Every structure is written in structure tokens, then in C-alpha cells.
Amino acid sequence: MEIKDSGAAETAPTTGSTFPWDYQIDYKAGKTPQNYASDATPQKAGAKFYYYDKEISEKVDFTLPATLIVCDILSGLSGTIEENGRYSNFYSNKVRDSRSEAMRLYMSGIDRPLLTGVYSAIKKDLPNGAHFQMYLLCLDVSSKKPFLLTLGATLSDQLKRAIASRTNTKAEKVNLFGLCDITTKWWFIQMKGGFQKVTKEGAPYEGKGDLYFVPDMIAGVFHADSNPEVSAMCEEIRNTSSEYVQSTQDRIWKAEATTEATRLHGQTEAVTAPPMNWPDAPKAVEPAPLGDDLPF
């Protein structure tokens, strides 16, 4: 299945349900100290995409080349903390709009959520090691499977540069939250297997400081009517993502209402009214302001 760029001028986007993805892909940038940078290669540094396969309980490399079509933009909370040689992970449900949809922060080994609320209300109380995280829900063209791509700072900056190149826009003006605003066309990312050496800030590496690797990326757009079959796959993934987000919000609201009722009145049955100071209903998704990828 071949996806081709439309070639038309484009404007950069600016500032109970099961998971709608098969695997979550993470990226390791192969951080290398300056003393070893001159001889570093992506293979030696371990720069790669990978995912955890629960069926075999192992990390599996996600090999390049690959073409990923962006079907939805999600965000959540993530992170890792080390204590006495033991590592614990933070995780949460994923949302489309962190300004109006609630996140529940969990820590591995603890059944109850640590925090619940919209990001602006809970960010000051996030424990050490937990942070805001952006994700791209993508269709892998080769396998025709949906993957959730964790978009760390290094990868995010590289994607912005690829989109900026495609649209003749400054990279700092690109707002990744707007990639799915127009439903008649789809952004995609092509990675052919090459890597670039960069600094932590994403600038070309010139021999000073720690070295990082980022994958070569080409960003493009195809119109839905140019490939109806693939577009239908993307639409199905996006719809499943909508169902996932809504169902998790429903469960959170119900759990919070029950908790509040129990606290105030000793009730144990669920109530329908949300606790005070919560928004009455999720708001429509809105892109972040120009040049700002964090919606707060």
C-alpha cells in the first residue's frame, strides 16, 4: 500500500471501551556523552523505536522504514521514578482535550488513583517523575495496525521540523494538536531508516555536550478521496478513539461522583451529578494557541 503526498500547498496546523491501539511505541534517542560522540552510531547508542509485547512479555523493536498516518492526537500523564534501585511507572487514561477532560494518575503497584482532574487543576500536585505526555494515534501502513506513538520532546521537535519543511512554516509555529483538525485529509510521517545527530535542543550536533539521535522524517498529507480504503481505516481508528475517550470519562465521572457522595453522606451507590468545581460537560476539542503545544 503506497501513500503519496498530494503535492498541493498546505497550511501547517498551528497553535468501557478497549484501547484503540494494538501497541504503544516508544522511542529511545541513544543519549551519548560527548567523550564517545565521535564514534557513536544509532546502533551502538541503541537509538530505536520499540514496543512492549504483552503476549511474549518482551520489548520488541519497531523496525524502519515505516509510514505512519496520524489518526488522532491524545495526551495523558506518564513518567518513571527510581527509589532504592527499584523503578515505578506513572500512567493515566488518555484524553483529547486536557483542558476539559479528566485524567486519573496511577502508579504501578498502587490500585487507587493518586490524582484525578483536568491537567490545569492537578499539575501542581504531580509527584516527582510524573509529567504531561503527548501521543499520536497512528495507522501503520505496512501492518495496517493502529499504534500509539509516544511523542517525547526530541521526537516532537523533529516532527515539527518535518511539517515546517512541508508547509514552508517556521517549526516553532507548528502546533501538533491541530494535525487532525481537518477531517478531509490526513497527515502522515515517513521514516526510511536514517538518523541525524542532534543536541538535546534539536540543533545539529557539533561535538559539544551530549549527543542524541533523531530519525529522518518526511511529513506529508493525502486527501481522503484519493485513497478511500486507507481513509476508511483511519476514520475507524479515530471513531474507536472517540469511544475510548468518552467511556473513560464516563467511568471517571461516575467514580468521582460516588466518592464525593460517600464522603459527604456515607452513600455507596453511584450518583449522576459530578462533584463541585468540575466542568458540566466536556468541551469541544480546540487546538492550543499558536506555537504552544501544551494546552495550558
Disulfide bonds with the S-S distance in Angstrom:
none
